[in-house]
Amino acid sequence: MHAIDFNCDMGEGFGAWRMGDDLALLDHVTSANVACGFHAGDPATIRAP
């Protein structure tokens, strides 16, 4: 049996610029890369549930 890791970048929005629906994507991915605020994301977006 083969397994596929369905990975997604998350928390990359910045202020008024929303980048997708992170909460909805969590139902479909098996792993995620969460923005740390250096090249993407802002403190409020990264902290959001």
mmCIF entry with sequence, helices, sheets and N, C-alpha, C, O atoms, coordinates in Angstrom:
data_MODEL
# 
_entry.id   MODEL 
# 
_entity.id                         1 
_entity.type                       polymer 
_entity.pdbx_number_of_molecules   1 
# 
_entity_poly.entity_id                      1 
_entity_poly.type                           'polypeptide(L)' 
_entity_poly.nstd_linkage                   no 
_entity_poly.nstd_monomer                   no 
_entity_poly.pdbx_seq_one_letter_code       MHAIDFNCDMGEGFGAWRMGDDLALLDHVTSANVACGFHAGDPATIRAP 
_entity_poly.pdbx_seq_one_letter_code_can   MHAIDFNCDMGEGFGAWRMGDDLALLDHVTSANVACGFHAGDPATIRAP 
_entity_poly.pdbx_strand_id                 A 
# 
loop_
_entity_poly_seq.entity_id 
_entity_poly_seq.num 
_entity_poly_seq.mon_id 
_entity_poly_seq.hetero 
1 1  MET n 
1 2  HIS n 
1 3  ALA n 
1 4  ILE n 
1 5  ASP n 
1 6  PHE n 
1 7  ASN n 
1 8  CYS n 
1 9  ASP n 
1 10 MET n 
1 11 GLY n 
1 12 GLU n 
1 13 GLY n 
1 14 PHE n 
1 15 GLY n 
1 16 ALA n 
1 17 TRP n 
1 18 ARG n 
1 19 MET n 
1 20 GLY n 
1 21 ASP n 
1 22 ASP n 
1 23 LEU n 
1 24 ALA n 
1 25 LEU n 
1 26 LEU n 
1 27 ASP n 
1 28 HIS n 
1 29 VAL n 
1 30 THR n 
1 31 SER n 
1 32 ALA n 
1 33 ASN n 
1 34 VAL n 
1 35 ALA n 
1 36 CYS n 
1 37 GLY n 
1 38 PHE n 
1 39 HIS n 
1 40 ALA n 
1 41 GLY n 
1 42 ASP n 
1 43 PRO n 
1 44 ALA n 
1 45 THR n 
1 46 ILE n 
1 47 ARG n 
1 48 ALA n 
1 49 PRO n 
# 
_struct_asym.id          A 
_struct_asym.entity_id   1 
# 
loop_
_struct_conf.conf_type_id 
_struct_conf.id 
_struct_conf.pdbx_PDB_helix_id 
_struct_conf.beg_label_comp_id 
_struct_conf.beg_label_asym_id 
_struct_conf.beg_label_seq_id 
_struct_conf.pdbx_beg_PDB_ins_code 
_struct_conf.end_label_comp_id 
_struct_conf.end_label_asym_id 
_struct_conf.end_label_seq_id 
_struct_conf.pdbx_end_PDB_ins_code 
_struct_conf.beg_auth_comp_id 
_struct_conf.beg_auth_asym_id 
_struct_conf.beg_auth_seq_id 
_struct_conf.end_auth_comp_id 
_struct_conf.end_auth_asym_id 
_struct_conf.end_auth_seq_id 
_struct_conf.pdbx_PDB_helix_class 
_struct_conf.details 
_struct_conf.pdbx_PDB_helix_length 
HELX_P HELX_P1 AA1 ASP A 22 ? LEU A 25 ? ASP A 22 LEU A 25 1 ? 4 
HELX_P HELX_P2 AA2 PRO A 43 ? ARG A 47 ? PRO A 43 ARG A 47 1 ? 5 
# 
_struct_conf_type.id          HELX_P 
_struct_conf_type.criteria    ? 
_struct_conf_type.reference   ? 
# 
_struct_sheet.id               AA1 
_struct_sheet.type             ? 
_struct_sheet.number_strands   2 
_struct_sheet.details          ? 
# 
_struct_sheet_order.sheet_id     AA1 
_struct_sheet_order.range_id_1   1 
_struct_sheet_order.range_id_2   2 
_struct_sheet_order.offset       ? 
_struct_sheet_order.sense        parallel 
# 
loop_
_struct_sheet_range.sheet_id 
_struct_sheet_range.id 
_struct_sheet_range.beg_label_comp_id 
_struct_sheet_range.beg_label_asym_id 
_struct_sheet_range.beg_label_seq_id 
_struct_sheet_range.pdbx_beg_PDB_ins_code 
_struct_sheet_range.end_label_comp_id 
_struct_sheet_range.end_label_asym_id 
_struct_sheet_range.end_label_seq_id 
_struct_sheet_range.pdbx_end_PDB_ins_code 
_struct_sheet_range.beg_auth_comp_id 
_struct_sheet_range.beg_auth_asym_id 
_struct_sheet_range.beg_auth_seq_id 
_struct_sheet_range.end_auth_comp_id 
_struct_sheet_range.end_auth_asym_id 
_struct_sheet_range.end_auth_seq_id 
AA1 1 ASN A 7  ? MET A 10 ? ASN A 7  MET A 10 
AA1 2 SER A 31 ? VAL A 34 ? SER A 31 VAL A 34 
# 
loop_
_atom_site.group_PDB 
_atom_site.id 
_atom_site.type_symbol 
_atom_site.label_atom_id 
_atom_site.label_alt_id 
_atom_site.label_comp_id 
_atom_site.label_asym_id 
_atom_site.label_entity_id 
_atom_site.label_seq_id 
_atom_site.pdbx_PDB_ins_code 
_atom_site.Cartn_x 
_atom_site.Cartn_y 
_atom_site.Cartn_z 
_atom_site.occupancy 
_atom_site.B_iso_or_equiv 
_atom_site.pdbx_formal_charge 
_atom_site.auth_seq_id 
_atom_site.auth_comp_id 
_atom_site.auth_asym_id 
_atom_site.auth_atom_id 
_atom_site.pdbx_PDB_model_num 
ATOM 1   N N  . MET A 1 1  ? 0.842   -1.174 0.000  1.00 0.00 ? 1  MET A N  1 
ATOM 2   C CA . MET A 1 1  ? 0.000   0.000  0.000  1.00 0.00 ? 1  MET A CA 1 
ATOM 3   C C  . MET A 1 1  ? 0.892   1.243  0.000  1.00 0.00 ? 1  MET A C  1 
ATOM 4   O O  . MET A 1 1  ? 1.873   1.298  0.742  1.00 0.00 ? 1  MET A O  1 
ATOM 5   N N  . HIS A 1 2  ? 0.568   2.216  -0.805 1.00 0.00 ? 2  HIS A N  1 
ATOM 6   C CA . HIS A 1 2  ? 1.313   3.463  -0.883 1.00 0.00 ? 2  HIS A CA 1 
ATOM 7   C C  . HIS A 1 2  ? 0.577   4.556  -0.130 1.00 0.00 ? 2  HIS A C  1 
ATOM 8   O O  . HIS A 1 2  ? -0.653  4.581  -0.086 1.00 0.00 ? 2  HIS A O  1 
ATOM 9   N N  . ALA A 1 3  ? 1.341   5.449  0.457  1.00 0.00 ? 3  ALA A N  1 
ATOM 10  C CA . ALA A 1 3  ? 0.745   6.599  1.150  1.00 0.00 ? 3  ALA A CA 1 
ATOM 11  C C  . ALA A 1 3  ? 1.233   7.880  0.485  1.00 0.00 ? 3  ALA A C  1 
ATOM 12  O O  . ALA A 1 3  ? 2.378   7.971  0.041  1.00 0.00 ? 3  ALA A O  1 
ATOM 13  N N  . ILE A 1 4  ? 0.358   8.850  0.428  1.00 0.00 ? 4  ILE A N  1 
ATOM 14  C CA . ILE A 1 4  ? 0.707   10.152 -0.129 1.00 0.00 ? 4  ILE A CA 1 
ATOM 15  C C  . ILE A 1 4  ? 0.563   11.189 0.972  1.00 0.00 ? 4  ILE A C  1 
ATOM 16  O O  . ILE A 1 4  ? -0.469  11.254 1.640  1.00 0.00 ? 4  ILE A O  1 
ATOM 17  N N  . ASP A 1 5  ? 1.596   12.001 1.162  1.00 0.00 ? 5  ASP A N  1 
ATOM 18  C CA . ASP A 1 5  ? 1.552   13.096 2.114  1.00 0.00 ? 5  ASP A CA 1 
ATOM 19  C C  . ASP A 1 5  ? 0.999   14.310 1.381  1.00 0.00 ? 5  ASP A C  1 
ATOM 20  O O  . ASP A 1 5  ? 1.664   14.862 0.505  1.00 0.00 ? 5  ASP A O  1 
ATOM 21  N N  . PHE A 1 6  ? -0.204  14.727 1.730  1.00 0.00 ? 6  PHE A N  1 
ATOM 22  C CA . PHE A 1 6  ? -0.829  15.887 1.100  1.00 0.00 ? 6  PHE A CA 1 
ATOM 23  C C  . PHE A 1 6  ? -0.503  17.092 1.967  1.00 0.00 ? 6  PHE A C  1 
ATOM 24  O O  . PHE A 1 6  ? -1.147  17.320 2.991  1.00 0.00 ? 6  PHE A O  1 
ATOM 25  N N  . ASN A 1 7  ? 0.502   17.864 1.554  1.00 0.00 ? 7  ASN A N  1 
ATOM 26  C CA . ASN A 1 7  ? 1.062   18.956 2.335  1.00 0.00 ? 7  ASN A CA 1 
ATOM 27  C C  . ASN A 1 7  ? 0.545   20.307 1.855  1.00 0.00 ? 7  ASN A C  1 
ATOM 28  O O  . ASN A 1 7  ? 0.231   20.475 0.677  1.00 0.00 ? 7  ASN A O  1 
ATOM 29  N N  . CYS A 1 8  ? 0.456   21.274 2.776  1.00 0.00 ? 8  CYS A N  1 
ATOM 30  C CA . CYS A 1 8  ? -0.064  22.593 2.422  1.00 0.00 ? 8  CYS A CA 1 
ATOM 31  C C  . CYS A 1 8  ? 0.655   23.679 3.230  1.00 0.00 ? 8  CYS A C  1 
ATOM 32  O O  . CYS A 1 8  ? 0.939   23.491 4.413  1.00 0.00 ? 8  CYS A O  1 
ATOM 33  N N  . ASP A 1 9  ? 0.948   24.812 2.587  1.00 0.00 ? 9  ASP A N  1 
ATOM 34  C CA . ASP A 1 9  ? 1.466   25.979 3.293  1.00 0.00 ? 9  ASP A CA 1 
ATOM 35  C C  . ASP A 1 9  ? 0.293   26.711 3.926  1.00 0.00 ? 9  ASP A C  1 
ATOM 36  O O  . ASP A 1 9  ? -0.726  26.924 3.269  1.00 0.00 ? 9  ASP A O  1 
ATOM 37  N N  . MET A 1 10 ? 0.419   27.098 5.188  1.00 0.00 ? 10 MET A N  1 
ATOM 38  C CA . MET A 1 10 ? -0.688  27.731 5.895  1.00 0.00 ? 10 MET A CA 1 
ATOM 39  C C  . MET A 1 10 ? -0.222  28.964 6.653  1.00 0.00 ? 10 MET A C  1 
ATOM 40  O O  . MET A 1 10 ? 0.966   29.118 6.939  1.00 0.00 ? 10 MET A O  1 
ATOM 41  N N  . GLY A 1 11 ? -1.167  29.842 6.977  1.00 0.00 ? 11 GLY A N  1 
ATOM 42  C CA . GLY A 1 11 ? -0.871  31.032 7.764  1.00 0.00 ? 11 GLY A CA 1 
ATOM 43  C C  . GLY A 1 11 ? -0.100  32.089 7.002  1.00 0.00 ? 11 GLY A C  1 
ATOM 44  O O  . GLY A 1 11 ? 0.598   32.900 7.610  1.00 0.00 ? 11 GLY A O  1 
ATOM 45  N N  . GLU A 1 12 ? -0.212  32.096 5.677  1.00 0.00 ? 12 GLU A N  1 
ATOM 46  C CA . GLU A 1 12 ? 0.592   33.014 4.876  1.00 0.00 ? 12 GLU A CA 1 
ATOM 47  C C  . GLU A 1 12 ? -0.098  34.337 4.551  1.00 0.00 ? 12 GLU A C  1 
ATOM 48  O O  . GLU A 1 12 ? 0.488   35.179 3.871  1.00 0.00 ? 12 GLU A O  1 
ATOM 49  N N  . GLY A 1 13 ? -1.311  34.535 5.013  1.00 0.00 ? 13 GLY A N  1 
ATOM 50  C CA . GLY A 1 13 ? -1.978  35.812 4.771  1.00 0.00 ? 13 GLY A CA 1 
ATOM 51  C C  . GLY A 1 13 ? -1.248  36.945 5.487  1.00 0.00 ? 13 GLY A C  1 
ATOM 52  O O  . GLY A 1 13 ? -0.470  36.708 6.411  1.00 0.00 ? 13 GLY A O  1 
ATOM 53  N N  . PHE A 1 14 ? -1.503  38.159 5.058  1.00 0.00 ? 14 PHE A N  1 
ATOM 54  C CA . PHE A 1 14 ? -0.861  39.307 5.696  1.00 0.00 ? 14 PHE A CA 1 
ATOM 55  C C  . PHE A 1 14 ? -1.856  40.452 5.731  1.00 0.00 ? 14 PHE A C  1 
ATOM 56  O O  . PHE A 1 14 ? -2.192  41.020 4.692  1.00 0.00 ? 14 PHE A O  1 
ATOM 57  N N  . GLY A 1 15 ? -2.335  40.800 6.939  1.00 0.00 ? 15 GLY A N  1 
ATOM 58  C CA . GLY A 1 15 ? -3.281  41.904 7.084  1.00 0.00 ? 15 GLY A CA 1 
ATOM 59  C C  . GLY A 1 15 ? -4.539  41.669 6.270  1.00 0.00 ? 15 GLY A C  1 
ATOM 60  O O  . GLY A 1 15 ? -5.240  40.678 6.479  1.00 0.00 ? 15 GLY A O  1 
ATOM 61  N N  . ALA A 1 16 ? -4.832  42.572 5.344  1.00 0.00 ? 16 ALA A N  1 
ATOM 62  C CA . ALA A 1 16 ? -6.044  42.482 4.528  1.00 0.00 ? 16 ALA A CA 1 
ATOM 63  C C  . ALA A 1 16 ? -5.939  41.424 3.429  1.00 0.00 ? 16 ALA A C  1 
ATOM 64  O O  . ALA A 1 16 ? -6.951  41.089 2.814  1.00 0.00 ? 16 ALA A O  1 
ATOM 65  N N  . TRP A 1 17 ? -4.753  40.892 3.166  1.00 0.00 ? 17 TRP A N  1 
ATOM 66  C CA . TRP A 1 17 ? -4.556  39.913 2.095  1.00 0.00 ? 17 TRP A CA 1 
ATOM 67  C C  . TRP A 1 17 ? -4.696  38.506 2.644  1.00 0.00 ? 17 TRP A C  1 
ATOM 68  O O  . TRP A 1 17 ? -3.744  37.945 3.186  1.00 0.00 ? 17 TRP A O  1 
ATOM 69  N N  . ARG A 1 18 ? -5.881  37.940 2.503  1.00 0.00 ? 18 ARG A N  1 
ATOM 70  C CA . ARG A 1 18 ? -6.153  36.577 2.960  1.00 0.00 ? 18 ARG A CA 1 
ATOM 71  C C  . ARG A 1 18 ? -5.677  35.597 1.904  1.00 0.00 ? 18 ARG A C  1 
ATOM 72  O O  . ARG A 1 18 ? -5.869  35.828 0.711  1.00 0.00 ? 18 ARG A O  1 
ATOM 73  N N  . MET A 1 19 ? -5.068  34.520 2.324  1.00 0.00 ? 19 MET A N  1 
ATOM 74  C CA . MET A 1 19 ? -4.548  33.511 1.391  1.00 0.00 ? 19 MET A CA 1 
ATOM 75  C C  . MET A 1 19 ? -5.225  32.171 1.652  1.00 0.00 ? 19 MET A C  1 
ATOM 76  O O  . MET A 1 19 ? -4.631  31.292 2.275  1.00 0.00 ? 19 MET A O  1 
ATOM 77  N N  . GLY A 1 20 ? -6.440  32.006 1.191  1.00 0.00 ? 20 GLY A N  1 
ATOM 78  C CA . GLY A 1 20 ? -7.128  30.732 1.333  1.00 0.00 ? 20 GLY A CA 1 
ATOM 79  C C  . GLY A 1 20 ? -7.804  30.582 2.686  1.00 0.00 ? 20 GLY A C  1 
ATOM 80  O O  . GLY A 1 20 ? -7.746  31.471 3.535  1.00 0.00 ? 20 GLY A O  1 
ATOM 81  N N  . ASP A 1 21 ? -8.441  29.443 2.864  1.00 0.00 ? 21 ASP A N  1 
ATOM 82  C CA . ASP A 1 21 ? -9.184  29.133 4.083  1.00 0.00 ? 21 ASP A CA 1 
ATOM 83  C C  . ASP A 1 21 ? -8.434  28.033 4.831  1.00 0.00 ? 21 ASP A C  1 
ATOM 84  O O  . ASP A 1 21 ? -8.698  26.847 4.636  1.00 0.00 ? 21 ASP A O  1 
ATOM 85  N N  . ASP A 1 22 ? -7.504  28.434 5.681  1.00 0.00 ? 22 ASP A N  1 
ATOM 86  C CA . ASP A 1 22 ? -6.654  27.472 6.385  1.00 0.00 ? 22 ASP A CA 1 
ATOM 87  C C  . ASP A 1 22 ? -7.459  26.450 7.185  1.00 0.00 ? 22 ASP A C  1 
ATOM 88  O O  . ASP A 1 22 ? -7.145  25.260 7.154  1.00 0.00 ? 22 ASP A O  1 
ATOM 89  N N  . LEU A 1 23 ? -8.484  26.894 7.894  1.00 0.00 ? 23 LEU A N  1 
ATOM 90  C CA . LEU A 1 23 ? -9.268  25.963 8.714  1.00 0.00 ? 23 LEU A CA 1 
ATOM 91  C C  . LEU A 1 23 ? -9.938  24.887 7.867  1.00 0.00 ? 23 LEU A C  1 
ATOM 92  O O  . LEU A 1 23 ? -9.958  23.720 8.259  1.00 0.00 ? 23 LEU A O  1 
ATOM 93  N N  . ALA A 1 24 ? -10.476 25.255 6.731  1.00 0.00 ? 24 ALA A N  1 
ATOM 94  C CA . ALA A 1 24 ? -11.122 24.273 5.851  1.00 0.00 ? 24 ALA A CA 1 
ATOM 95  C C  . ALA A 1 24 ? -10.096 23.302 5.271  1.00 0.00 ? 24 ALA A C  1 
ATOM 96  O O  . ALA A 1 24 ? -10.393 22.119 5.105  1.00 0.00 ? 24 ALA A O  1 
ATOM 97  N N  . LEU A 1 25 ? -8.906  23.781 4.966  1.00 0.00 ? 25 LEU A N  1 
ATOM 98  C CA . LEU A 1 25 ? -7.868  22.913 4.401  1.00 0.00 ? 25 LEU A CA 1 
ATOM 99  C C  . LEU A 1 25 ? -7.398  21.851 5.391  1.00 0.00 ? 25 LEU A C  1 
ATOM 100 O O  . LEU A 1 25 ? -6.988  20.764 4.982  1.00 0.00 ? 25 LEU A O  1 
ATOM 101 N N  . LEU A 1 26 ? -7.451  22.149 6.676  1.00 0.00 ? 26 LEU A N  1 
ATOM 102 C CA . LEU A 1 26 ? -6.980  21.180 7.676  1.00 0.00 ? 26 LEU A CA 1 
ATOM 103 C C  . LEU A 1 26 ? -7.735  19.862 7.622  1.00 0.00 ? 26 LEU A C  1 
ATOM 104 O O  . LEU A 1 26 ? -7.204  18.832 8.035  1.00 0.00 ? 26 LEU A O  1 
ATOM 105 N N  . ASP A 1 27 ? -8.961  19.875 7.121  1.00 0.00 ? 27 ASP A N  1 
ATOM 106 C CA . ASP A 1 27 ? -9.727  18.635 6.991  1.00 0.00 ? 27 ASP A CA 1 
ATOM 107 C C  . ASP A 1 27 ? -9.198  17.743 5.877  1.00 0.00 ? 27 ASP A C  1 
ATOM 108 O O  . ASP A 1 27 ? -9.568  16.572 5.800  1.00 0.00 ? 27 ASP A O  1 
ATOM 109 N N  . HIS A 1 28 ? -8.341  18.273 5.015  1.00 0.00 ? 28 HIS A N  1 
ATOM 110 C CA . HIS A 1 28 ? -7.925  17.534 3.823  1.00 0.00 ? 28 HIS A CA 1 
ATOM 111 C C  . HIS A 1 28 ? -6.429  17.254 3.735  1.00 0.00 ? 28 HIS A C  1 
ATOM 112 O O  . HIS A 1 28 ? -6.022  16.438 2.908  1.00 0.00 ? 28 HIS A O  1 
ATOM 113 N N  . VAL A 1 29 ? -5.606  17.885 4.538  1.00 0.00 ? 29 VAL A N  1 
ATOM 114 C CA . VAL A 1 29 ? -4.152  17.684 4.448  1.00 0.00 ? 29 VAL A CA 1 
ATOM 115 C C  . VAL A 1 29 ? -3.666  16.713 5.512  1.00 0.00 ? 29 VAL A C  1 
ATOM 116 O O  . VAL A 1 29 ? -4.315  16.517 6.539  1.00 0.00 ? 29 VAL A O  1 
ATOM 117 N N  . THR A 1 30 ? -2.511  16.108 5.247  1.00 0.00 ? 30 THR A N  1 
ATOM 118 C CA . THR A 1 30 ? -1.912  15.216 6.236  1.00 0.00 ? 30 THR A CA 1 
ATOM 119 C C  . THR A 1 30 ? -0.715  15.852 6.928  1.00 0.00 ? 30 THR A C  1 
ATOM 120 O O  . THR A 1 30 ? -0.247  15.352 7.951  1.00 0.00 ? 30 THR A O  1 
ATOM 121 N N  . SER A 1 31 ? -0.217  16.957 6.370  1.00 0.00 ? 31 SER A N  1 
ATOM 122 C CA . SER A 1 31 ? 0.841   17.717 7.027  1.00 0.00 ? 31 SER A CA 1 
ATOM 123 C C  . SER A 1 31 ? 0.769   19.160 6.535  1.00 0.00 ? 31 SER A C  1 
ATOM 124 O O  . SER A 1 31 ? 0.210   19.444 5.475  1.00 0.00 ? 31 SER A O  1 
ATOM 125 N N  . ALA A 1 32 ? 1.347   20.067 7.326  1.00 0.00 ? 32 ALA A N  1 
ATOM 126 C CA . ALA A 1 32 ? 1.272   21.483 6.970  1.00 0.00 ? 32 ALA A CA 1 
ATOM 127 C C  . ALA A 1 32 ? 2.572   22.190 7.318  1.00 0.00 ? 32 ALA A C  1 
ATOM 128 O O  . ALA A 1 32 ? 3.244   21.846 8.289  1.00 0.00 ? 32 ALA A O  1 
ATOM 129 N N  . ASN A 1 33 ? 2.916   23.192 6.501  1.00 0.00 ? 33 ASN A N  1 
ATOM 130 C CA . ASN A 1 33 ? 4.019   24.104 6.786  1.00 0.00 ? 33 ASN A CA 1 
ATOM 131 C C  . ASN A 1 33 ? 3.369   25.394 7.273  1.00 0.00 ? 33 ASN A C  1 
ATOM 132 O O  . ASN A 1 33 ? 2.608   26.022 6.537  1.00 0.00 ? 33 ASN A O  1 
ATOM 133 N N  . VAL A 1 34 ? 3.662   25.789 8.502  1.00 0.00 ? 34 VAL A N  1 
ATOM 134 C CA . VAL A 1 34 ? 3.023   26.969 9.067  1.00 0.00 ? 34 VAL A CA 1 
ATOM 135 C C  . VAL A 1 34 ? 3.979   28.151 8.971  1.00 0.00 ? 34 VAL A C  1 
ATOM 136 O O  . VAL A 1 34 ? 5.131   28.064 9.396  1.00 0.00 ? 34 VAL A O  1 
ATOM 137 N N  . ALA A 1 35 ? 3.494   29.261 8.407  1.00 0.00 ? 35 ALA A N  1 
ATOM 138 C CA . ALA A 1 35 ? 4.319   30.458 8.252  1.00 0.00 ? 35 ALA A CA 1 
ATOM 139 C C  . ALA A 1 35 ? 4.839   30.921 9.606  1.00 0.00 ? 35 ALA A C  1 
ATOM 140 O O  . ALA A 1 35 ? 4.159   30.793 10.624 1.00 0.00 ? 35 ALA A O  1 
ATOM 141 N N  . CYS A 1 36 ? 6.052   31.461 9.602  1.00 0.00 ? 36 CYS A N  1 
ATOM 142 C CA . CYS A 1 36 ? 6.657   31.928 10.850 1.00 0.00 ? 36 CYS A CA 1 
ATOM 143 C C  . CYS A 1 36 ? 6.812   33.445 10.879 1.00 0.00 ? 36 CYS A C  1 
ATOM 144 O O  . CYS A 1 36 ? 7.377   33.991 11.827 1.00 0.00 ? 36 CYS A O  1 
ATOM 145 N N  . GLY A 1 37 ? 6.315   34.134 9.847  1.00 0.00 ? 37 GLY A N  1 
ATOM 146 C CA . GLY A 1 37 ? 6.341   35.586 9.848  1.00 0.00 ? 37 GLY A CA 1 
ATOM 147 C C  . GLY A 1 37 ? 7.543   36.222 9.190  1.00 0.00 ? 37 GLY A C  1 
ATOM 148 O O  . GLY A 1 37 ? 7.639   37.449 9.165  1.00 0.00 ? 37 GLY A O  1 
ATOM 149 N N  . PHE A 1 38 ? 8.465   35.441 8.657  1.00 0.00 ? 38 PHE A N  1 
ATOM 150 C CA . PHE A 1 38 ? 9.640   36.027 8.010  1.00 0.00 ? 38 PHE A CA 1 
ATOM 151 C C  . PHE A 1 38 ? 9.326   36.459 6.581  1.00 0.00 ? 38 PHE A C  1 
ATOM 152 O O  . PHE A 1 38 ? 9.452   37.638 6.251  1.00 0.00 ? 38 PHE A O  1 
ATOM 153 N N  . HIS A 1 39 ? 8.920   35.516 5.730  1.00 0.00 ? 39 HIS A N  1 
ATOM 154 C CA . HIS A 1 39 ? 8.595   35.862 4.343  1.00 0.00 ? 39 HIS A CA 1 
ATOM 155 C C  . HIS A 1 39 ? 7.092   35.869 4.093  1.00 0.00 ? 39 HIS A C  1 
ATOM 156 O O  . HIS A 1 39 ? 6.646   36.350 3.051  1.00 0.00 ? 39 HIS A O  1 
ATOM 157 N N  . ALA A 1 40 ? 6.315   35.353 5.016  1.00 0.00 ? 40 ALA A N  1 
ATOM 158 C CA . ALA A 1 40 ? 4.868   35.300 4.845  1.00 0.00 ? 40 ALA A CA 1 
ATOM 159 C C  . ALA A 1 40 ? 4.204   35.282 6.213  1.00 0.00 ? 40 ALA A C  1 
ATOM 160 O O  . ALA A 1 40 ? 4.799   34.861 7.206  1.00 0.00 ? 40 ALA A O  1 
ATOM 161 N N  . GLY A 1 41 ? 2.973   35.742 6.244  1.00 0.00 ? 41 GLY A N  1 
ATOM 162 C CA . GLY A 1 41 ? 2.214   35.732 7.489  1.00 0.00 ? 41 GLY A CA 1 
ATOM 163 C C  . GLY A 1 41 ? 2.509   36.958 8.339  1.00 0.00 ? 41 GLY A C  1 
ATOM 164 O O  . GLY A 1 41 ? 3.556   37.592 8.209  1.00 0.00 ? 41 GLY A O  1 
ATOM 165 N N  . ASP A 1 42 ? 1.570   37.273 9.204  1.00 0.00 ? 42 ASP A N  1 
ATOM 166 C CA . ASP A 1 42 ? 1.745   38.338 10.173 1.00 0.00 ? 42 ASP A CA 1 
ATOM 167 C C  . ASP A 1 42 ? 1.336   37.783 11.530 1.00 0.00 ? 42 ASP A C  1 
ATOM 168 O O  . ASP A 1 42 ? 0.720   36.719 11.580 1.00 0.00 ? 42 ASP A O  1 
ATOM 169 N N  . PRO A 1 43 ? 1.651   38.455 12.631 1.00 0.00 ? 43 PRO A N  1 
ATOM 170 C CA . PRO A 1 43 ? 1.347   37.892 13.957 1.00 0.00 ? 43 PRO A CA 1 
ATOM 171 C C  . PRO A 1 43 ? -0.118  37.493 14.141 1.00 0.00 ? 43 PRO A C  1 
ATOM 172 O O  . PRO A 1 43 ? -0.391  36.434 14.706 1.00 0.00 ? 43 PRO A O  1 
ATOM 173 N N  . ALA A 1 44 ? -1.060  38.305 13.683 1.00 0.00 ? 44 ALA A N  1 
ATOM 174 C CA . ALA A 1 44 ? -2.472  37.979 13.869 1.00 0.00 ? 44 ALA A CA 1 
ATOM 175 C C  . ALA A 1 44 ? -2.880  36.757 13.069 1.00 0.00 ? 44 ALA A C  1 
ATOM 176 O O  . ALA A 1 44 ? -3.625  35.918 13.574 1.00 0.00 ? 44 ALA A O  1 
ATOM 177 N N  . THR A 1 45 ? -2.411  36.633 11.831 1.00 0.00 ? 45 THR A N  1 
ATOM 178 C CA . THR A 1 45 ? -2.749  35.484 10.994 1.00 0.00 ? 45 THR A CA 1 
ATOM 179 C C  . THR A 1 45 ? -2.136  34.214 11.548 1.00 0.00 ? 45 THR A C  1 
ATOM 180 O O  . THR A 1 45 ? -2.788  33.169 11.555 1.00 0.00 ? 45 THR A O  1 
ATOM 181 N N  . ILE A 1 46 ? -0.910  34.279 12.006 1.00 0.00 ? 46 ILE A N  1 
ATOM 182 C CA . ILE A 1 46 ? -0.235  33.090 12.517 1.00 0.00 ? 46 ILE A CA 1 
ATOM 183 C C  . ILE A 1 46 ? -0.892  32.603 13.822 1.00 0.00 ? 46 ILE A C  1 
ATOM 184 O O  . ILE A 1 46 ? -0.965  31.397 14.060 1.00 0.00 ? 46 ILE A O  1 
ATOM 185 N N  . ARG A 1 47 ? -1.361  33.517 14.652 1.00 0.00 ? 47 ARG A N  1 
ATOM 186 C CA . ARG A 1 47 ? -2.004  33.147 15.919 1.00 0.00 ? 47 ARG A CA 1 
ATOM 187 C C  . ARG A 1 47 ? -3.436  32.685 15.753 1.00 0.00 ? 47 ARG A C  1 
ATOM 188 O O  . ARG A 1 47 ? -3.972  32.028 16.647 1.00 0.00 ? 47 ARG A O  1 
ATOM 189 N N  . ALA A 1 48 ? -4.075  33.007 14.635 1.00 0.00 ? 48 ALA A N  1 
ATOM 190 C CA . ALA A 1 48 ? -5.492  32.684 14.441 1.00 0.00 ? 48 ALA A CA 1 
ATOM 191 C C  . ALA A 1 48 ? -5.709  31.180 14.526 1.00 0.00 ? 48 ALA A C  1 
ATOM 192 O O  . ALA A 1 48 ? -4.867  30.404 14.077 1.00 0.00 ? 48 ALA A O  1 
ATOM 193 N N  . PRO A 1 49 ? -6.844  30.763 15.105 1.00 0.00 ? 49 PRO A N  1 
ATOM 194 C CA . PRO A 1 49 ? -7.131  29.325 15.209 1.00 0.00 ? 49 PRO A CA 1 
ATOM 195 C C  . PRO A 1 49 ? -7.414  28.704 13.864 1.00 0.00 ? 49 PRO A C  1 
ATOM 196 O O  . PRO A 1 49 ? -7.673  27.503 13.780 1.00 0.00 ? 49 PRO A O  1 
# 
